[in-house]
Amino acid sequence: MSAIAGLWLIEGLSPPNMVNILTAMAQAQQQRGPDVQHIWHNEAVGLIHAALWTTPESQCSTQPLALEDRLWITADA
């Protein structure tokens, strides 16, 4: 099972460096997704996917997934 995580910043609570927080969250989950980790973020939202490849097909997938750079999703599905 892969690991997923997200961060949503409520207005006024923006940390100075979201990338550092997301990176630390990804490192904390590294044992759940040792094969590859991807991080996506914008100003208020961040998503992490730490993949554990369990099938040959899973090696071709990359998450988080984007739809026209407007809609982002990550899942262990």
ZAMIDO-777935 format. One line per 5 residues: their letters; for each residue x, y, z of N, C-alpha, C. Coordinates in steps of 0.1 Angstrom, whole numbers, plus 5000, padded with zeros to 4 digits. Example, Ala and Ser with C-alpha at 12.3 -4.5 7.8 and 13.67 -1.06 7.14 Angstrom:
2
AS) 5132:4943:5078:5123:4955:5078:5132:4967:5078 | 5128:4978:5071:5137:4989:5071:5129:5000:5079 .
end
This chain:
77
MSAIA) 5008:4988:5000:5000:5000:5000:5009:5012:5000 | 5006:5021:4991:5014:5034:4990:5009:5044:5001 | 5016:5055:5002:5012:5065:5012:5008:5077:5005 | 4998:5084:5010:4994:5097:5005:4992:5106:5017 | 4994:5119:5014:4992:5129:5024:4988:5143:5017 .
GLWLI) 4982:5151:5025:4979:5164:5019:4980:5175:5030 | 4981:5187:5025:4983:5199:5034:4974:5210:5028 | 4965:5215:5036:4957:5226:5032:4959:5238:5042 | 4963:5249:5037:4966:5260:5046:4954:5269:5046 | 4949:5271:5058:4937:5280:5061:4943:5295:5060 .
EGLSP) 4935:5303:5054:4939:5317:5052:4945:5323:5065 | 4956:5329:5063:4963:5335:5074:4973:5326:5081 | 4974:5313:5078:4982:5304:5085:4993:5299:5075 | 4997:5306:5065:5006:5302:5055:5020:5301:5061 | 5027:5289:5060:5041:5288:5065:5050:5295:5055 .
PNMVN) 5062:5299:5059:5071:5306:5050:5076:5296:5039 | 5077:5283:5041:5082:5274:5031:5074:5261:5031 | 5064:5260:5023:5055:5248:5022:5063:5236:5018 | 5073:5238:5009:5081:5227:5003:5088:5220:5015 | 5094:5227:5024:5100:5220:5035:5091:5211:5044 .
ILTAM) 5079:5216:5046:5069:5209:5054:5065:5196:5046 | 5062:5198:5033:5058:5186:5025:5069:5176:5024 | 5081:5181:5022:5093:5172:5021:5094:5164:5034 | 5093:5170:5046:5093:5163:5059:5082:5153:5060 | 5070:5157:5055:5059:5147:5056:5062:5135:5047 .
AQAQQ) 5068:5137:5035:5071:5126:5026:5082:5117:5032 | 5092:5123:5038:5102:5115:5045:5097:5107:5056 | 5087:5112:5063:5081:5104:5074:5073:5092:5069 | 5069:5092:5056:5062:5081:5051:5070:5073:5041 | 5083:5075:5041:5091:5068:5031:5090:5053:5032 .
QRGPD) 5089:5047:5043:5088:5033:5044:5075:5027:5038 | 5065:5036:5037:5052:5031:5030:5053:5032:5015 | 5062:5041:5010:5063:5043:4996:5077:5044:4992 | 5085:5034:4992:5100:5035:4990:5104:5036:4975 | 5095:5033:4966:5099:5032:4952:5100:5046:4945 .
VQHIW) 5091:5055:4948:5092:5069:4942:5083:5078:4950 | 5087:5090:4952:5078:5100:4959:5077:5112:4950 | 5064:5117:4949:5061:5130:4942:5054:5139:4951 | 5058:5152:4949:5051:5163:4957:5046:5173:4947 | 5034:5177:4949:5028:5188:4941:5023:5199:4951 .
HNEAV) 5024:5212:4948:5019:5222:4957:5016:5235:4949 | 5007:5243:4955:5005:5256:4950:5006:5265:4963 | 5000:5276:4963:5001:5285:4974:4995:5280:4987 | 4984:5273:4986:4976:5269:4998:4974:5254:4999 | 4977:5246:4989:4975:5232:4990:4987:5224:4985 .
GLIHA) 4990:5213:4992:5001:5204:4988:4996:5189:4989 | 5001:5181:4980:4998:5167:4979:5011:5159:4978 | 5011:5148:4985:5023:5139:4985:5018:5125:4981 | 5026:5118:4972:5023:5104:4969:5036:5097:4970 | 5037:5087:4979:5049:5079:4981:5045:5065:4976 .
ALWTT) 5050:5061:4964:5045:5049:4958:5053:5036:4962 | 5045:5026:4964:5050:5012:4966:5045:5005:4954 | 5054:5001:4945:5051:4994:4932:5048:4980:4935 | 5035:4975:4933:5031:4962:4936:5028:4954:4923 | 5027:4960:4912:5025:4954:4899:5034:4960:4889 .
PESQC) 5037:4953:4878:5045:4960:4867:5038:4972:4861 | 5025:4972:4861:5018:4984:4856:5020:4996:4865 | 5021:4994:4878:5022:5006:4887:5035:5013:4885 | 5045:5007:4879:5058:5014:4877:5056:5025:4866 | 5046:5025:4858:5043:5035:4848:5035:5047:4853 .
STQPL) 5029:5046:4865:5020:5056:4870:5028:5067:4877 | 5023:5079:4876:5028:5091:4883:5017:5098:4890 | 5018:5101:4902:5008:5108:4910:5015:5119:4918 | 5009:5130:4921:4995:5133:4919:4992:5135:4904 | 4979:5133:4900:4975:5134:4887:4968:5148:4885 .
ALEDR) 4970:5153:4873:4964:5167:4870:4954:5166:4858 | 4944:5174:4859:4935:5176:4848:4936:5191:4844 | 4942:5193:4833:4943:5207:4828:4949:5217:4838 | 4958:5212:4847:4964:5220:4857:4954:5228:4866 | 4942:5223:4867:4931:5229:4875:4927:5220:4886 .
LWITA) 4927:5206:4884:4922:5197:4893:4933:5187:4896 | 4937:5185:4908:4948:5176:4912:4942:5165:4922 | 4947:5153:4920:4943:5142:4929:4954:5132:4931 | 4954:5126:4943:4963:5115:4945:4956:5104:4953 | 4959:5092:4950:4951:5081:4956:4960:5068:4956 .
DA) 4957:5059:4965:4963:5046:4965:4951:5037:4960 | 4950:5037:4947:4938:5030:4940:4943:5023:4928 .
end
